[in-house]
Amino acid sequence: MKAASRTLTTLAVGFLMLDAVLLGYGGIAEGRLSLVAAGGVCALGSVLVVLGWRRYRRTLAEVDAARRELHTEVESLRELLHPRHGDT
């Protein structure tokens, strides 16, 4: 899952940056400020995609750590409730 998430993010950022460069270049070449602004919006979008992906990964890591903690807690409770037969 990690590789797929990284690949999709890389593709999204790549397409947005390509759009930003092409729109910016086209706007400068044609003297159209609206195209340059659209290129800026695409560049900003690529930054937001990267920031969102990093937040998503951090949240997944927190959920995974909480899940491991819960699993450890459940195992300790099981040992308390079900003592081994040789301990009686």
C-alpha positions as CSV (number, residue, x, y, z in Angstrom):
1,M,0.0,0.0,0.0
2,K,2.9,2.3,0.8
3,A,4.3,2.1,-2.8
4,A,0.9,2.6,-4.4
5,S,0.2,5.7,-2.3
6,R,3.6,7.1,-3.1
7,T,3.2,6.4,-6.8
8,L,-0.2,8.1,-7.0
9,T,1.1,11.1,-5.1
10,T,4.1,11.4,-7.4
11,L,2.0,11.2,-10.5
12,A,-0.5,13.8,-9.2
13,V,2.4,16.2,-8.3
14,G,4.1,15.5,-11.6
15,F,1.0,16.3,-13.7
16,L,0.3,19.4,-11.6
17,M,3.8,20.7,-12.0
18,L,3.8,20.0,-15.7
19,D,0.6,21.9,-16.0
20,A,2.0,24.7,-13.9
21,V,5.1,25.0,-16.1
22,L,3.2,24.8,-19.4
23,L,0.5,27.3,-18.3
24,G,3.1,29.6,-17.0
25,Y,5.2,29.4,-20.1
26,G,2.2,29.8,-22.4
27,G,1.0,32.8,-20.3
28,I,4.4,34.5,-20.5
29,A,4.8,33.8,-24.2
30,E,1.3,35.0,-25.1
31,G,1.3,37.8,-22.5
32,R,-1.8,36.5,-20.8
33,L,-1.8,37.0,-17.0
34,S,-4.7,34.6,-16.5
35,L,-2.6,31.6,-17.8
36,V,0.3,32.6,-15.5
37,A,-2.2,32.7,-12.6
38,A,-3.6,29.3,-13.5
39,G,0.0,28.0,-13.6
40,G,0.5,29.4,-10.1
41,V,-2.7,27.7,-8.9
42,C,-1.4,24.4,-10.3
43,A,1.9,24.8,-8.5
44,L,0.1,25.6,-5.3
45,G,-2.1,22.5,-5.8
46,S,1.0,20.3,-6.1
47,V,2.3,21.7,-2.8
48,L,-1.0,21.0,-1.2
49,V,-1.0,17.4,-2.5
50,V,2.4,16.8,-0.9
51,L,1.3,18.3,2.4
52,G,-1.9,16.3,2.4
53,W,0.0,13.1,1.6
54,R,2.4,13.7,4.4
55,R,-0.4,14.3,6.9
56,Y,-2.2,11.1,5.7
57,R,1.0,9.1,6.2
58,R,1.5,10.6,9.7
59,T,-2.1,9.7,10.6
60,L,-1.7,6.2,9.3
61,A,1.4,5.8,11.5
62,E,-0.5,7.0,14.5
63,V,-3.4,4.6,13.9
64,D,-0.9,1.7,13.4
65,A,0.9,2.6,16.7
66,A,-2.5,2.8,18.6
67,R,-3.5,-0.5,17.1
68,R,-0.3,-2.2,18.3
69,E,-0.8,-0.7,21.8
70,L,-4.3,-2.0,21.9
71,H,-3.2,-5.4,20.8
72,T,-0.6,-5.5,23.6
73,E,-3.2,-4.4,26.1
74,V,-5.7,-7.1,24.9
75,E,-3.0,-9.8,25.2
76,S,-2.2,-8.7,28.8
77,L,-5.9,-8.8,29.7
78,R,-6.2,-12.3,28.2
79,E,-3.3,-13.5,30.3
80,L,-4.9,-12.0,33.5
81,L,-8.3,-13.6,32.8
82,H,-7.1,-17.0,31.5
83,P,-4.2,-18.2,33.7
84,R,-2.3,-21.2,32.4
85,H,-3.4,-24.6,33.6
86,G,0.0,-25.4,35.2
87,D,-0.2,-22.4,37.6
88,T,-3.0,-23.7,39.8
